[in-house]
Amino acid sequence: MRLHALDTAKGISVILVVFWHVLMVSSSVGFTPHPVYFAVNAPLLSMRMPLFFFVSGVVVAHSLSGPWKDFFNRKLLDLLWICGLWTVIYTVVQGRPTSYILTSWYRPEIHLWFLWGLIIYRLLSYLLRRHKTLALALSLTLSLLVYHDLPQDFWGSLSTHQRSVVRYGAFFFFAVWYGRQMVSALCRWPWFALAAALMAALLASRLDLVFLLSLSGVMLILSASILISEHLVAVQHAFTFVGSRSLEIFVLHFAMVGPFLKMAKGYSHSALWAVPAVTLACVALAIALRRITDRFAPWLFRAPKGLMEHFGARIGALRAPSQLDVTPDGEGRWR
């Protein structure tokens, strides 16, 4: 049940991201969605990415006890390859300066920033796996400072996506070491957790406590995911299907939103139906394209086997800095 709930929550977070991007792009293509969609989206803005990174943290936790070579090959190499490859593709397609291919590695400006964030989070979680108190304290402090823009204007030199990676780090690192326990507690009392999280979210929204809104939002959607997994199996399967294909959806959907909205705005009452329709169309087409390209170009979403073997041999000869004091069990073992 625990894993089903996490898969369901991940699927929900993916759909919420696409939903937001449909609204975000609408004005640039001359499309005006019904105001109800903006009203629904407003509280979700503080929840979708914290939820995604929380689930990502829980998923990566069991890999931290292994050797550096295995961790690099299984959790970092694919992300590095995909981030680099698709940055080049989008740089060419969008007509960006070629210098962006390099600058994107420290100042991402497109929707692929989530890959950059995952690379940083995963690497730091491995390096700091023996110092989890430090990692949690530092990430929480930085998250709170960015959420509340303290000190004022201090974070202005960072790009929007750089600030986002700092902002959401606490959710990932907490999930790495305590996410499993939190989900277990929610599984025991899902209805109570749902009600408590909803009340906390309403209070946080009224008091403009954005970090608390994000935290309660994560608990709210996780609790809902648990209940969906228990009582709505068909819905749970649908969200799990989407969540397990989050990579291709995140990478591809943004390029589809504009063309689909342009097509939809010529039809009657499109302000009412186009946003959910385009959201689902982008999700479905991204999944379909991945299935098609895997037959003749699997390297679009996976590092080539030869590259993995080459880097695996080289990386295996290295030792991560914090690997010197690893206990036999490891700090991040999935028990």
Secondary structure by P-SEA (a helix, b strand, c coil): caaaaaaaaaaaaaaaaaaaaaaaacccccccccaaaaaaaccccccaaaaaaaaaaaaacccccccaaaaaacccaaaaaaaaaaaaaaaaaacccccccccccccccccaaaaaaaaaaaaaaaaacccaaaaaaaaaaaaaaaaacccccccccccaaaaaaaaaaaaaaaaaccaaaaaaaaaacaaaaaaaaaaaaaaaaaacaaaaaaaaaaaaaaaaaaaaacccaaaaaaaaaaaaaaaaaaaccccaaaaaaaaaaacccccccaaaaaaaaaaaaaaaaaaaaaacccccccccaaaaaaaaaaaaacccccccccccccccccc
